[in-house]
Amino acid sequence: MIEEFLARDLSAVEEAVRKAAAVEIMPRFRQLSEHEVDEKSGPHDLVTVADRRAEEHLTAALTRLLPGSVVVGEEAVHADPTVYGALRGDAPVWIVDPVDGTRQFVAGEAAFCTLVALAQHGEILASWTYAPALEQLATAVRGQGAHLNGEALHAGSPEPGTDLRVAMAHPLYTSDHDKAVLSRLDVPGVAARPCGSAGLEYLSVARGETDALAFTWPSAWDHAAGLLLVAEAGGAQSTVAGEPFRIDRDNALPFAVGRDEPTALRIRDLLRGAA
């Protein structure tokens, strides 16, 4: 069933993602009222009416496109953490982050996106990264490559002799322990900076604009779409345990993503304290 869907209905998913953004997100961009923004776990963990409405819109549209599928969305999991367990079930799973980069969205900045991935049995099969304010849509299908606005993406390799451009977990969202681990990237040859929208950082690696990423948290909605996008663009990833990050299991953290395998392993080894 899932193979037939992937062969037949990818354009319908794209249409659903675009429509959710057009109906629920963009009309509220730079138009949010104070009562439409709430805090979840703290002042930096924001949710807006656009997040909630877009996730509801996508949940209805995506499950209608693929009967028998389920949705693991950021806002649904916040309301009921048991929803996350669907990632380990047998049904096809839509993994949804309705507004990735809510902090930027609230600030009126264009660097936010909607992330959708389709997975089954832990394998990410297809993904959509849509930045409506930037007019960018990146897609990936397992074994069929990655594309941005219809053009093939190739991550390539960093230029020899230059500092590695690395986006790492933002200090606003990291524990003291994570900050200490990430400080291992403060070495010659690495130019590290805090990351913004995770989805757009993955796209930056797939485009060859950023060399590597270092993430300290496991939320599938932040990573699923980007992991497939980078992999299909020729990139690589590894947890500090030397195993790939997977959405259907507990992972050793942090993990590294790179334009190519040597870059991913270089950042991973620094995070281990082994380089």
Secondary structure as GFF3:
##gff-version 3
##sequence-region A 1 275
A	DSSP	alpha_helix	2	8	.	.	.	ID=ss1
A	DSSP	alpha_helix	10	20	.	.	.	ID=ss2
A	DSSP	pi_helix	21	25	.	.	.	ID=ss3
A	DSSP	three_ten_helix	26	28	.	.	.	ID=ss4
A	DSSP	three_ten_helix	34	36	.	.	.	ID=ss5
A	DSSP	beta_strand	37	42	.	.	.	ID=ss6
A	DSSP	beta_strand	45	48	.	.	.	ID=ss7
A	DSSP	alpha_helix	49	65	.	.	.	ID=ss8
A	DSSP	beta_strand	70	73	.	.	.	ID=ss9
A	DSSP	alpha_helix	74	79	.	.	.	ID=ss10
A	DSSP	three_ten_helix	81	88	.	.	.	ID=ss11
A	DSSP	beta_strand	93	100	.	.	.	ID=ss12
A	DSSP	alpha_helix	102	106	.	.	.	ID=ss13
A	DSSP	beta_strand	113	120	.	.	.	ID=ss14
A	DSSP	beta_strand	123	131	.	.	.	ID=ss15
A	DSSP	three_ten_helix	132	134	.	.	.	ID=ss16
A	DSSP	beta_strand	136	141	.	.	.	ID=ss17
A	DSSP	beta_strand	145	148	.	.	.	ID=ss18
A	DSSP	beta_strand	151	152	.	.	.	ID=ss19
A	DSSP	beta_strand	164	168	.	.	.	ID=ss20
A	DSSP	three_ten_helix	171	173	.	.	.	ID=ss21
A	DSSP	alpha_helix	176	182	.	.	.	ID=ss22
A	DSSP	three_ten_helix	183	185	.	.	.	ID=ss23
A	DSSP	beta_strand	190	194	.	.	.	ID=ss24
A	DSSP	alpha_helix	198	206	.	.	.	ID=ss25
A	DSSP	beta_strand	212	215	.	.	.	ID=ss26
A	DSSP	alpha_helix	220	232	.	.	.	ID=ss27
A	DSSP	beta_strand	236	239	.	.	.	ID=ss28
A	DSSP	beta_strand	255	258	.	.	.	ID=ss29
A	DSSP	alpha_helix	261	272	.	.	.	ID=ss30
###
